[in-house]
Amino acid sequence: MDKVLLLTRREISAYFVSPIAYVAMALFLVIAGFFFALSDFRPGAPAAMRSIFDVMMVILVFVLPIITMRALSEEQKSGTIETLLTAPVTDVQVVAAKFLGSWLFFLAVLAPTLVFVVLLAAFSDPDYGPIASGYLGLALLGALYVAVGLLASSLTCNQVIAAVTAFVVLLMLAMVGPWLAAVAPPPWRGIIQNATIRKHYLDFSQGVVDLVHIVYFVALTAYALFLTVKVLESRRWR
Amino acid sequence: MSAMIEVTDLTKWYGPTLALDRASFTVEEGQIVGFLGPNGAGKSTTLRILTGFLPATSGQACVAGHDVLTDSLAVRRSIGYMPENVPLYTEMRVDEYLRFRAGLKDVPASKRREAVDRTVQRCWLTDVRRRLIGQLSKGYRQRVGLAEALVADPPVLILDEPTIGLDPAQIQAVRELIRSLAGKHTVLLSSHMLHEVERTCSRVVIIAEGRIAASGTFDELRENLADRQRVVLEVHPGDGGGGPAEIARAFAQVAGAGDVTHKNLGEGWLCVHVNPAGNADPREGLYSMVAKRGWRLREMRSEVPSLEELYVRITAGEAADADRPAA
């Protein structure tokens, strides 16, 4: 555990010295602020953050792959993966630290959006329950996106390919999936619908915390991380 | 002394390419051993297998008594490894990086500062310890890599081309540093340059095309070469006449002589090189030939081919009679 924390700390500090992370952060906050101003923060709208939480599902498909793309690709490109994996740490520790590093950075990117809550509170009387559950959903959503991004980044030493791969997978889960569910014949419709992120994410912003949804995100995140560990291990039999 | 590194029948296939072919060698505790071979001979592959980064296709390797495959973490704990090209995190500062690596290598938090201070001094990094690694020159990066390998004070050091890309003064310094590790640490360093290995190492393992071509101390290798010595004579045909070609022809007919080459030294003197045929000794025959013809002789000596020549021959694929492992 000590080593996971040590690696995580290096990971986070690496984010804060890299310009690409600041670009992703700025991009995210501009887009999020824009949607918040347009849909949630206007006269007559309910004092809630539902629209902004819902649209995050799509914004993050574009933003998080940019944040996670360097995690393992860069190590492979520069060769530091060799010093990293020949140190006395297990592959699981490495992946856990990479995940924690990226996820905590994502939470740091998310933190400025708490200003939205302050703004709502200043001008009306928001219901804090759905806002809290919305943030919980966002944290879980971010964990899944980060895990998928890590998996993509473990597969290639090219950061652009890593970002695009993660982007395509997330696009399938978040946007193409729901569309497929709408046009698929009945027996498939339910299955596809239940596999999509949309189906499990939207409830959080309405204040519904369903165990099924939590299990969905945690399980898929764990699965993507498991695959990432296996990709790292695959150098042993490739 | 016990074997710190033990490699038995190590074989590695990269897909259809054979990179390492039943390589076996041992490195005793406290020795500095040079792993010598041309580029692409399988040096880095072997080192990567020893450090647990890659698995072997077959065969066994033990470091500090632990199997690299089944007991990888224990092996990695006892190794300091500097890979080829010295990959480093360029966005970190030198001492920050070393402290991070010391932590990864189980140096207790209370001793990390001391360990970093010690290695920074040892590797002459004091001036640059607050600099970003990305801004350092190649020579300094190489030293950071070396410091990283040393920071946890591991019993075994594996260095892949430690002096490549350094200027002569730095090479000298790195050599001294490596030599100072003898006794306390076991060092296996790879190089493709013989003189490099000759100056730092007590033993050498020569690898060519994935096979171990020779191994032993330099004296043992030289001994193997001793019976391949050639005879050098400086003769003058005297008044009796006879051109250089005739002298060469006469020497070639002596029992035990193989190839003969000659060179004009001026004023009628001739330098003749006589290579022995097989293990024969033509020296006596050569002298009687000189005496019989009444030539003047001012020098006759045996010349042992240099290790450099042996190394070139081995790496050129003529390992045939040099590959009796002396160890």
Contacts between the chains, C-beta under 8 A, distances in Angstrom:
chain1	res1	chain2	res2	distance
A	2	B	103	7.6
A	3	B	103	7.4
A	3	B	104	6.2
A	6	B	100	6.7
A	6	B	103	4.7
A	6	B	104	6.4
A	7	B	104	7.4
A	10	B	89	7.6
A	10	B	92	7.7
A	10	B	100	5.6
A	14	B	89	7.2
A	14	B	91	6.0
A	17	B	91	4.7
A	18	B	91	7.0
A	78	B	87	5.3
A	78	B	90	7.6
A	79	B	83	6.4
A	79	B	85	6.1
A	79	B	87	3.4
A	80	B	87	4.3
A	80	B	88	6.8
A	80	B	89	6.1
A	81	B	87	7.9
A	82	B	48	7.5
A	82	B	53	5.6
A	82	B	81	8.0
A	82	B	83	4.7
A	82	B	87	6.1
A	83	B	81	7.1
A	83	B	83	6.4
A	83	B	87	5.9
A	83	B	88	7.9
A	83	B	101	7.7
A	83	B	148	7.1
A	85	B	52	7.9
A	85	B	53	6.0
A	86	B	51	4.3
A	86	B	52	6.1
A	86	B	53	5.2
A	86	B	76	5.7
A	86	B	79	7.2
A	86	B	81	5.0
A	86	B	83	7.9
A	87	B	76	6.4
A	87	B	101	7.1
A	87	B	104	4.4
A	87	B	105	6.0
A	88	B	73	5.2
A	88	B	76	4.4
A	88	B	77	4.5
A	88	B	104	7.2
A	88	B	105	6.2
A	88	B	106	6.2
A	89	B	104	6.1
A	90	B	73	7.1
A	235	B	53	7.5
A	235	B	54	6.7
A	236	B	54	7.4
A	236	B	55	4.7
A	237	B	55	7.2
